[in-house]
Amino acid sequence: MSVAESPSSLIAVEAIADGAFAEVEVCLDGDFESAVLFRDGGSVRGWLNICPHAGRRLDWAPGQFLKSREGHLVCAAHGASFSLENGECVAGPCKGDALRAVALQMRDGNVYLA
């Protein structure tokens, strides 16, 4: 896990395998929060590592995330499935809800909070 406060880099893009997840700790409004990052080629998207269904972490072990055959991020606690395009819950107990996005930017091969 990486710990960073803007403007420090959260993680190098190359540290996340294409099509894979990484967990980082981000400082938002003065509070440190776990975030899940997903790399899709040259882009990285991020959300808070909190399922909107019951407020639990999405990972089954720290930094270990489940991905369905359909290519969705799956909450390890209750099986909610989230689109990797926009974080929307597409199946499970919180269908229609969404993960809280973390605004990111990439510079010089690194990921930063936007």
ChimeraX attribute file (.defattr): number of C-alpha atoms within 10 A of each C-alpha:
attribute: neighborCount
match mode: 1-to-1
recipient: residues
	/A:1	13
	/A:2	13
	/A:3	16
	/A:4	17
	/A:5	15
	/A:6	12
	/A:7	9
	/A:8	12
	/A:9	20
	/A:10	22
	/A:11	21
	/A:12	15
	/A:13	22
	/A:14	12
	/A:15	13
	/A:16	17
	/A:17	13
	/A:18	15
	/A:19	13
	/A:20	14
	/A:21	22
	/A:22	20
	/A:23	25
	/A:24	20
	/A:25	19
	/A:26	23
	/A:27	15
	/A:28	12
	/A:29	7
	/A:30	8
	/A:31	8
	/A:32	14
	/A:33	15
	/A:34	20
	/A:35	23
	/A:36	25
	/A:37	25
	/A:38	22
	/A:39	20
	/A:40	16
	/A:41	10
	/A:42	10
	/A:43	13
	/A:44	19
	/A:45	20
	/A:46	24
	/A:47	22
	/A:48	22
	/A:49	26
	/A:50	19
	/A:51	27
	/A:52	20
	/A:53	18
	/A:54	11
	/A:55	9
	/A:56	14
	/A:57	20
	/A:58	26
	/A:59	20
	/A:60	13
	/A:61	9
	/A:62	12
	/A:63	17
	/A:64	14
	/A:65	20
	/A:66	18
	/A:67	18
	/A:68	11
	/A:69	7
	/A:70	8
	/A:71	13
	/A:72	20
	/A:73	24
	/A:74	23
	/A:75	24
	/A:76	19
	/A:77	14
	/A:78	15
	/A:79	17
	/A:80	21
	/A:81	27
	/A:82	27
	/A:83	17
	/A:84	20
	/A:85	10
	/A:86	14
	/A:87	20
	/A:88	19
	/A:89	24
	/A:90	16
	/A:91	16
	/A:92	15
	/A:93	15
	/A:94	19
	/A:95	15
	/A:96	11
	/A:97	16
	/A:98	19
	/A:99	19
	/A:100	17
	/A:101	16
	/A:102	18
	/A:103	11
	/A:104	16
	/A:105	14
	/A:106	18
	/A:107	10
	/A:108	8
	/A:109	13
	/A:110	16
	/A:111	21
	/A:112	20
	/A:113	19
	/A:114	10
